[in-house]
Every structure is written in structure tokens, then in C-alpha cells.
Amino acid sequence: MKGRTIALDALDGTEAAALIVDGQLHDLLIDSDHPRPGTIYRATALRPMKGQGGMFLQTPDGNAFLRQVKGLAPGDALLVQVTGYAEPGKAIPVTTRLLFKSRYAIVTPGAPGINISRQIKDDDLRDELLAIAHDVMEGDHGLILRSSCAGADAQDIAEDIDAMVQLATTVLADTTGEAETLVEGDGPQALAWREWQAEEVDAEPGSFERHNVHDLIEALRSPLVPLSGGGSMCIEPTRALVAVDINTGGDTSPAAGLKANMAALRELPRQLRLRGLGGQVLVDPAPAPKKERRQMEQVLRAALKQDDTDTILAGWTQLGLMELQRKRERVPLREVLK
């Protein structure tokens, strides 16, 4: 089935959303019991972490950890936003740089200026969007107009900007009191509406069944990922890191290693995204000469550009493994599937 489809449904009673592109599962969001990224707290400073340049904070959902705490003393109240999911036993990662995101706009308190997504190339449209923003914006907040503004109704964009500005103004004024949740982060279906674009949105009950999402998710339970050309990739998360092993399969041609590595590295960002994996990632490529490493890096970097999660290609180890560092933006799929 060609095209892009968003399916909104539930898995075992838990809210979920799936993006299907040309019959393939492109992205998957499933709710969990963890604090959602984007949640904003009024937190209370507890104690600094000596040697780490950070401080523990008290929030309604447990302890959080904040880096760069110059001028902050125990007992101070401050506004922070959840940036990702914590590993088991660790504090919630937060930042003081608040962002108020919606479908068309991102309001950036403390970072004034109006910016438009570089994906919008049309000069006339950019001028029109600037005019809308100047009419609606107030205060010292900054604004980023997202690529989804292209083709959107001007009134919808204006209302979206205004809603985010009003929310930002209200939250920033609420700085005194005990630890409290001020804004709840978006759930899977709200995130799908905000972040994904598709020709079809199926929000009726049973949408996962109609679009074969259950079978597509079931395939993610296995660490083995078949690749074009007969090769395979095995993705196995451990407590310390995510290990990725690339194999050529039955191909014994001289170029088998390069072909398997190229196919695997193109597919790797999608697989990590669907499985909710982040942190340190070590890739053990199929046997290939060192002269092919640059070509492999180029393929991986191109694939990572299509992925929204911050991922750094750190380089190669002495044993010939590729090292990546990926932001933990999601709960691992194995923890949310029952």
C-alpha cells in the first residue's frame, strides 16, 4: 500500500500511534508510566552533585537532575522541562530552557526573534508567515515557525501561535510554591498530530488491525532484522549499550560485506527509533576493508539526517566497531510491550 497513513489506536489499553509509509512501519509511539518529555515542573532544588556540575531537584514525579546550575541554591524554586526518559534507577533529565511546541509553532522564552523553518523556500510564503507572527506575538518570547506551516490556513497558524504564547506567559508567571506539574507532556496521539504529516489519518477504533500494525510490531520483538540481498542485522540492547551485529548471510561475493553494511546502516536509524533505543550504540560491521569506512560513514550520516533523534557518530574503535551516541527520547519498546 503506497502513501503515508497515521493510525491512532491502543495497545492493550495503552494509547498508541503508528506512522505507516508504503506499507512499512516508519514510526511508533506508545504511552508509558514514565513522565513524558515536554512536561514542565515547578521544581525545588535539593542538593548539588559534586564533580558533575549538576543538581538534584524535587518534582511531583520523583527526583530530577539538572546540569549547569550556576547560581542555584538548595531550596530554590525553578521551572524545568523533561527532555527525555531516565534509565531505571536514575533521575529524570530536565532543562531550564523551556519550549512550548505545537503543530505550527514553537515558542522559545528567553530566546527572542522570529525564525522560519529552512524547509520553507518560497519567499512570498515566508513574508506572509512573518506578517502573521508579528501580528500575534507579544512579550519577549521567541518563535520558530515549523515546516508544517506550508499549506496551512493562516487563521489556524495565528491561533496556534497565540495559544502557545498564552501558555508560555501563564507558565512563566507561576514560579512560586511547592513542586508541581504545570504542563503535562503530549501523549502519543497528540505527538502524532503535532509531528507527523500523512495523506490519511485513521482514528477509528481498530485502526491498528486494519493497517496490519500488530504484525509489524510483533516483528520488532525479534532482535533479527532481515536485509535486502540476504544479509541481516541483530540489535540487542544491554544495560550498558546497544550492540548491533551485521552479517552477510549466504552471500559469498567479494562485495558481500560492503552491501550488507550499506543496507544495515541505511536501516539502522529506523530500527533504533521503532525499538525506542538510545544511549551508547556499538555497531560491528560485516568484514570490509578499512578503505570502505568513509563510504559507510557517509551512508549512515545521510540516514541520520532523516531521523529527528539527535545521534552522534563518534568514530571507530581499535577493534573496528562504529561508535554512536543517541539521545534517549523514548522508553525502550521491550518495556512497554506486554
C-alpha positions, 0 to 999 in steps of 0.5 A: 500500500503506497502513501503515508497513513497515521493510525491512532489506536491502543495497545492493550489499553495503552494509547498508541500511534503508528506512522505507516509509509508504503506499507512499512512501519516508519514510526511508533509511539506508545504511552508509558508510566514514565513522565513524558518529555515536554512536561514542565515542573515547578521544581525545588532544588535539593542538593548539588552533585559534586564533580558533575556540575549538576543538581538534584531537584524535587518534582511531583514525579520523583527526583530530577537532575539538572546540569549547569546550575550556576547560581542555584541554591538548595531550596530554590524554586525553578521551572524545568522541562523533561527532555527525555526518559531516565534509565531505571534507577536514575533521575529524570533529565530536565532543562531550564530552557523551556519550549512550548511546541505545537503543530505550527509553532514553537515558542522559545522564552528567553530566546527572542526573534522570529525564525522560519523553518529552512524547509520553507523556500518560497519567499512570498510564503515566508513574508506572509508567515512573518506578517502573521507572527508579528501580528500575534506575538507579544512579550519577549518570547521567541518563535520558530515557525515549523515546516508544517506551516506550508499549506496551512490556513493562516487563521489556524497558524495565528491561533496556534501561535497565540495559544502557545504564547498564552501558555508560555506567559501563564507558565512563566508567571507561576514560579512560586510554591511547592513542586508541581506539574504545570504542563503535562507532556503530549501523549502519543496521539497528540505527538502524532498530530503535532509531528507527523504529516500523512495523506490519511489519518485513521482514528477509528477504533481498530485502526491498528488491525486494519493497517496490519500494525500488530504484525509489524510490531510483533516483528520488532520483538525479534532482535533479527532484522532481515536485509535486502540481498540476504544479509541481516542485522541483530540489535540487542540492547544491554544495560550498558549499550546497544550492540548491533551485529551485521552479517552477510548471510549466504552471500559469498561475493567479494562485495558481500560485506560492503552491501550488507553494511550499506543496507544495515546502516541505511536501516539502522536509524529506523530500527533504533527509533521503532525499538525506542533505543538510545544511549551508547550504540556499538555497531560491528560491521560485516568484514570490509576493508578499512578503505570502505569506512568513509563510504559507510560513514557517509551512508549512515550520516545521510540516514541520520539526517532523516531521523529527528533523534539527535545521534552522534557518530563518534568514530571507530574503535581499535577493534573496528566497531562504529561508535554512536551516541543517541539521545534517549527520547523514548522508553525502550519498546521491550518495556512497554510491550506486554 
